[in-house]
């Protein structure tokens, strides 16, 4: 069994925020692979499904981003899931918009949801890092991540979400390098600077 967790903040106010790209990925995975109905469990909205022959628990923690580890940790303990069997989709300001990287272990790099997960699971879970770009100035980071995607960003966003769902069997099989390559093949990142993206100059 694999746990896939998409990170974000609950509620309509945050629904289209860049910080909620993990929720968006979870929704696209559920749609693409026809997961079962959503229900409340483990302080999350969860659904279950099969990807190839592997059972997957899909989670959207409802604890708010900064406490994501409480929810995922509860599910991992219940199912006795190892960190290597947990894949977390989250926004990454240190990657240009539309870039995608898989990573296992390491620090939080300022991402509070990842910091919370490390405190509850240890560092060795798998991270599906979805680039949203950096606004260029430290004081602009919070309004950037809690701001909605611009309309002009929708094409690359939709392409990346679909690619993450379509290529998922590679990640489920444990081949993160192949998964990363396939996502970027299906959804090449657009050619613009992160600062342009932050200002909506696409």
matplotlib code that plots the C-alpha trace (Angstrom):
import matplotlib.pyplot as plt

x = [0.0, 1.1, 0.0, -0.2, -0.7, -1.4, -0.7, -2.8, -5.1, -8.8, -11.7, -12.8, -10.7, -7.5, -8.8, -6.9, -3.8, -0.4, 0.1, -2.8, -1.2, -0.8, -4.6, -5.0, -2.7, -4.6, -7.9, -6.4, -5.1, -8.5, -10.2, -7.7, -7.6, -11.3, -10.8, -13.7, -15.8, -14.1, -14.6, -13.3, -10.6, -7.2, -7.9, -8.1, -10.3, -9.3, -10.2, -8.9, -8.2, -5.9, -3.0, -2.1, -2.4, -1.2, -3.7, -3.4, -4.7, -5.0, -5.0, -5.7, -4.9, -7.4, -5.1, -3.9, -0.5, 1.7, 0.3, 0.1, 2.4, -0.2, -2.6, -0.2, 1.6, -1.7, -2.5, 1.1, 1.0, -2.5, -1.4, 2.2, 3.4, 7.2, 8.3, 9.5, 5.9, 4.7, 4.6, 3.9, 2.9, 3.6, 4.4, 8.1, 9.2, 12.8, 11.7, 10.6, 6.9, 6.0, 9.3, 8.9, 11.4, 11.2, 13.3, 13.7, 14.9, 16.6, 15.4, 12.2, 13.7, 11.3, 8.2, 6.2, 4.1, 7.3, 8.8, 5.7, 5.9, 9.6, 8.7, 6.1, 7.6, 11.3, 12.9, 12.9, 9.5, 9.3, 8.6, 6.9, 8.0, 5.9, 7.5, 5.6, 8.5, 10.0, 8.7, 12.2, 12.0, 11.7, 8.8, 6.8, 6.9, 3.8, 1.5, 2.9, 2.2, -1.2, -2.1, -4.2, -2.6, -2.9, -5.2, -2.1, -0.5, -3.4, -2.1, 1.2, -0.6, -3.2, -0.5, 1.6, -1.3, -2.4, 1.2, 1.6, -1.5, -0.8, 2.8, 2.0, 2.5, 6.3, 6.3, 4.0, 6.6, 9.3, 11.0, 11.1, 13.7, 11.6, 8.5, 10.1, 11.4, 8.0, 6.2, 8.6, 8.3, 4.5, 4.5, 7.6, 8.0, 7.3, 10.2, 9.9, 11.6, 10.1, 9.9, 7.9, 5.5, 5.2, 4.2, 1.9, 4.0, 3.7]
y = [0.0, 3.5, 6.8, 9.8, 13.1, 16.4, 19.4, 22.5, 24.6, 23.6, 25.9, 27.9, 30.9, 29.0, 26.7, 28.3, 29.4, 28.4, 26.8, 24.4, 22.8, 19.6, 19.4, 20.0, 17.1, 14.9, 15.8, 15.1, 11.7, 10.8, 11.8, 10.1, 6.8, 6.8, 6.6, 5.9, 8.6, 11.0, 10.7, 12.2, 10.2, 10.8, 14.6, 14.5, 14.1, 10.7, 8.4, 5.0, 3.4, 1.1, 2.2, -0.8, -3.4, -1.2, 0.0, 3.8, 5.9, 9.5, 12.2, 15.9, 16.9, 19.3, 20.4, 23.5, 23.3, 23.8, 20.8, 18.4, 15.9, 15.2, 13.9, 11.9, 10.6, 9.2, 7.4, 6.0, 4.6, 3.1, 1.2, 0.7, 2.5, 3.2, 6.7, 5.2, 4.3, 7.9, 10.3, 14.0, 16.5, 20.1, 23.6, 24.5, 28.1, 27.2, 25.6, 27.7, 27.5, 24.2, 22.5, 19.1, 17.2, 14.1, 14.0, 11.6, 13.0, 16.3, 19.4, 21.4, 24.4, 26.7, 24.7, 24.5, 21.5, 19.5, 20.6, 19.2, 16.0, 15.6, 16.1, 13.3, 10.8, 11.5, 12.9, 9.9, 10.2, 11.0, 14.5, 15.4, 19.0, 21.2, 24.5, 27.7, 30.1, 32.6, 36.2, 37.5, 39.2, 37.4, 39.6, 38.7, 35.0, 34.8, 36.8, 34.8, 31.3, 32.4, 34.2, 32.5, 31.2, 33.8, 32.9, 32.9, 30.2, 27.8, 26.0, 24.9, 24.1, 21.9, 20.2, 19.4, 18.2, 15.8, 14.6, 13.9, 11.7, 10.0, 9.0, 7.9, 4.2, 4.8, 6.4, 3.7, 1.1, 3.0, 4.5, 8.2, 9.1, 7.7, 9.3, 12.7, 12.4, 11.3, 14.2, 16.7, 15.0, 15.2, 18.7, 20.7, 23.7, 27.1, 29.4, 32.4, 33.6, 33.0, 36.8, 37.2, 34.5, 36.2, 39.5, 37.7, 38.7, 35.4]
z = [0.0, -0.8, 0.8, -1.5, 0.3, -1.5, 0.7, 0.9, 3.1, 3.5, 2.5, -0.5, 0.5, -0.4, -3.1, -6.0, -4.2, -5.4, -1.9, -2.8, -5.8, -3.8, -3.3, -7.0, -7.8, -5.5, -7.1, -10.6, -9.5, -8.0, -11.3, -13.6, -11.7, -10.7, -7.0, -4.6, -2.9, -0.6, 3.2, 6.4, 8.1, 9.7, 10.0, 6.2, 3.2, 1.9, -1.0, -2.0, -5.3, -7.3, -9.6, -11.6, -8.8, -5.9, -3.3, -2.7, 0.1, -1.2, 1.4, 1.6, 5.2, 6.7, 9.5, 7.5, 5.8, 8.8, 10.6, 7.7, 9.5, 12.2, 9.6, 7.4, 10.5, 11.9, 8.7, 8.4, 11.9, 11.4, 8.3, 9.4, 6.3, 5.9, 4.8, 1.5, 0.8, 1.2, -1.7, -0.9, -3.6, -2.6, -4.0, -4.3, -4.7, -5.4, -8.7, -11.7, -12.5, -14.2, -13.2, -11.4, -9.3, -7.2, -4.1, -1.1, 2.2, 3.0, 4.8, 4.6, 2.6, 4.3, 3.4, 6.6, 5.5, 4.8, 8.1, 9.9, 8.0, 8.9, 12.6, 12.4, 9.9, 9.8, 6.6, 4.3, 2.6, -1.1, -2.2, -5.5, -5.8, -8.0, -9.1, -8.5, -8.8, -6.3, -6.4, -6.1, -2.6, 0.7, 1.9, -1.2, -0.6, 1.6, -0.7, -3.6, -2.2, -0.8, -4.0, -6.7, -9.9, -12.7, -15.6, -17.9, -15.7, -16.2, -19.3, -17.8, -14.5, -16.1, -18.1, -15.1, -13.0, -15.8, -16.4, -12.6, -12.7, -16.1, -15.2, -11.7, -12.2, -12.5, -9.0, -7.6, -8.9, -7.0, -10.1, -9.1, -11.7, -14.5, -13.1, -12.9, -16.5, -17.8, -16.1, -17.7, -21.1, -21.0, -19.6, -20.4, -18.2, -19.9, -20.8, -18.5, -15.3, -11.9, -11.4, -14.5, -13.2, -9.9, -11.6, -14.0, -17.0, -18.9]

ax = plt.figure().add_subplot(projection="3d")
ax.plot(x, y, z, "-o")
ax.set_aspect("equal")
plt.show()
